Amino acid sequence: MGEAIRASLTNWADLLTFSRLLLALFILFFALTGNGSPDLVLLIYLAAWTTDNLDGYLARKSGQEGRLANYDLPFDIFLVASGLAYLVSEGFYSPWVPMIYFVAALLLTFFDLKTPLMTLSFIAILLSYRALLRLDGRLAFYALIWALVIAIVNRKGLARQIRLYLAGFKRREEDET
């Protein structure tokens, strides 16, 4: 692959990573101001997670990490916390939920505990989906379809993440013996 194409893909990956931060900030703005319909917030949330899939794909395709690659995980954590904050503003959860998630996720990141962090994030996303089911079954259905499409399109990336997750459990078992 030519150097110019590789640099272009890396720049696109960085742009997508940064856009996820901006989208999370929009969700947080809606949470703090009480503006933003659930339809709009869900659309922004799914767009943000779509950028997460695309930036990784482009970075792998270019064979290089972008300059923002080290911020990918903190941006993901902020996105999940912003989504939870919006659900607090809609009356689904206590304000402690996003705060506990955010602090726990940062601590797990600091101590490089990837598998527990992935578990925590999965639980937080399930909490979001539970609230979405209670809010509007139609939106929950759309989110489920989106997740299935992403899983099919990005099946190699999903398989890699599952292997990484399971390897974390295996490492812990080996450390305990």
C-alpha positions as CSV (number, residue, x, y, z in Angstrom):
1,M,0.0,0.0,0.0
2,G,1.4,3.4,-0.9
3,E,2.6,5.7,1.7
4,A,0.1,8.5,0.8
5,I,-2.9,6.1,1.1
6,R,-1.6,4.7,4.4
7,A,-1.2,8.2,5.8
8,S,-4.7,9.1,4.5
9,L,-6.3,6.0,6.2
10,T,-4.5,6.9,9.5
11,N,-5.8,10.5,9.3
12,W,-9.3,9.2,8.8
13,A,-8.9,6.9,11.7
14,D,-7.8,9.8,13.9
15,L,-10.7,11.9,12.6
16,L,-13.2,9.2,13.5
17,T,-11.6,8.7,17.0
18,F,-11.9,12.4,17.6
19,S,-15.4,12.6,16.3
20,R,-16.4,10.0,19.0
21,L,-15.3,12.4,21.7
22,L,-17.3,15.2,20.1
23,L,-20.4,13.0,19.8
24,A,-20.0,12.0,23.5
25,L,-19.8,15.7,24.4
26,F,-23.1,16.3,22.5
27,I,-24.7,13.5,24.5
28,L,-23.4,14.9,27.8
29,F,-24.7,18.4,26.7
30,F,-28.1,16.9,26.2
31,A,-27.9,15.2,29.6
32,L,-27.0,18.4,31.4
33,T,-29.5,20.7,29.6
34,G,-32.4,18.3,29.4
35,N,-32.5,18.8,25.6
36,G,-32.3,16.2,23.0
37,S,-35.0,13.6,22.2
38,P,-34.2,10.0,22.9
39,D,-34.3,9.3,19.2
40,L,-31.6,11.9,18.5
41,V,-29.5,10.8,21.4
42,L,-29.7,7.2,20.3
43,L,-28.7,8.2,16.8
44,I,-25.7,10.1,18.1
45,Y,-24.8,7.2,20.4
46,L,-24.9,4.6,17.6
47,A,-23.0,6.9,15.2
48,A,-20.3,7.2,17.9
49,W,-20.0,3.5,18.3
50,T,-20.0,3.1,14.5
51,T,-16.9,5.4,14.4
52,D,-15.3,3.1,17.0
53,N,-15.6,0.2,14.6
54,L,-14.5,2.2,11.6
55,D,-11.4,3.9,13.2
56,G,-10.1,0.5,14.2
57,Y,-10.7,-1.0,10.8
58,L,-8.9,1.9,9.0
59,A,-6.0,1.8,11.4
60,R,-5.6,-1.9,10.8
61,K,-5.9,-1.4,7.1
62,S,-3.2,1.2,7.1
63,G,-0.9,-0.9,9.2
64,Q,-0.3,2.0,11.5
65,E,-1.7,3.4,14.7
66,G,-3.1,6.9,14.4
67,R,-1.9,9.7,16.7
68,L,-5.1,9.3,18.7
69,A,-4.9,5.6,19.2
70,N,-3.9,5.9,22.8
71,Y,-7.0,7.9,23.5
72,D,-9.4,5.4,22.0
73,L,-10.2,3.7,25.3
74,P,-10.6,6.9,27.3
75,F,-13.0,8.2,24.6
76,D,-15.0,4.9,24.8
77,I,-15.2,5.2,28.5
78,F,-16.4,8.8,28.2
79,L,-19.0,7.8,25.6
80,V,-20.4,5.1,27.9
81,A,-20.5,7.5,30.9
82,S,-22.2,10.2,28.7
83,G,-24.8,7.7,27.6
84,L,-25.4,6.8,31.3
85,A,-25.6,10.5,32.2
86,Y,-28.3,11.0,29.6
87,L,-30.3,8.1,31.1
88,V,-29.9,9.8,34.5
89,S,-31.4,12.9,33.0
90,E,-34.3,10.9,31.7
91,G,-34.9,9.5,35.2
92,F,-33.8,5.9,34.7
93,Y,-30.8,5.8,37.0
94,S,-29.3,7.5,40.0
95,P,-26.5,10.0,39.3
96,W,-24.2,7.6,41.0
97,V,-24.4,5.1,38.1
98,P,-22.3,7.1,35.6
99,M,-20.0,8.4,38.3
100,I,-19.2,4.9,39.6
101,Y,-18.8,3.6,36.1
102,F,-16.4,6.4,35.1
103,V,-14.2,6.1,38.2
104,A,-14.1,2.3,38.1
105,A,-13.3,2.3,34.4
106,L,-10.5,4.8,34.9
107,L,-9.1,2.8,37.7
108,L,-9.3,-0.4,35.7
109,T,-7.6,1.3,32.8
110,F,-4.9,2.7,35.1
111,F,-4.1,-0.8,36.4
112,D,-4.3,-2.2,32.9
113,L,-7.1,-4.6,33.8
114,K,-8.6,-5.0,30.3
115,T,-10.9,-8.0,31.0
116,P,-12.6,-6.5,34.0
117,L,-12.9,-3.2,32.2
118,M,-14.6,-4.9,29.2
119,T,-17.0,-6.7,31.6
120,L,-17.8,-3.4,33.3
121,S,-18.4,-1.6,30.0
122,F,-20.6,-4.5,28.8
123,I,-22.7,-4.2,31.9
124,A,-23.0,-0.5,31.5
125,I,-24.1,-0.9,27.9
126,L,-26.7,-3.5,29.0
127,L,-28.0,-1.0,31.5
128,S,-28.4,1.5,28.7
129,Y,-30.2,-1.1,26.6
130,R,-32.5,-2.0,29.5
131,A,-33.4,1.7,29.8
132,L,-34.0,1.9,26.1
133,L,-36.4,-1.1,26.3
134,R,-38.4,0.6,29.0
135,L,-38.3,4.0,27.2
136,D,-39.3,2.9,23.7
137,G,-39.3,-0.7,22.3
138,R,-39.1,0.6,18.8
139,L,-35.8,2.4,19.5
140,A,-34.5,-0.7,21.3
141,F,-35.3,-2.8,18.3
142,Y,-33.4,-0.4,16.0
143,A,-30.4,-0.5,18.4
144,L,-30.5,-4.3,18.4
145,I,-30.6,-4.4,14.6
146,W,-27.7,-1.9,14.5
147,A,-25.7,-4.1,16.9
148,L,-26.3,-7.2,14.8
149,V,-25.3,-5.5,11.6
150,I,-22.1,-4.2,13.2
151,A,-21.4,-7.7,14.6
152,I,-21.8,-9.2,11.1
153,V,-19.8,-6.6,9.3
154,N,-17.1,-6.4,11.9
155,R,-17.1,-10.2,12.7
156,K,-13.3,-10.4,12.6
157,G,-12.9,-7.5,15.0
158,L,-15.6,-8.9,17.3
159,A,-13.8,-12.3,17.2
160,R,-10.5,-10.6,18.1
161,Q,-12.2,-8.8,21.0
162,I,-13.7,-12.0,22.3
163,R,-10.4,-13.8,22.1
164,L,-8.7,-10.9,24.0
165,Y,-11.5,-11.0,26.6
166,L,-11.1,-14.8,27.1
167,A,-7.3,-14.5,27.2
168,G,-7.7,-12.1,30.1
169,F,-9.5,-14.8,32.1
170,K,-7.0,-17.4,31.1
171,R,-4.1,-15.1,32.3
172,R,-5.9,-14.6,35.7
173,E,-6.3,-18.4,36.1
174,E,-2.6,-18.9,35.4
175,D,-1.6,-16.2,37.8
176,E,-3.7,-17.8,40.6
177,T,-2.0,-21.2,40.2
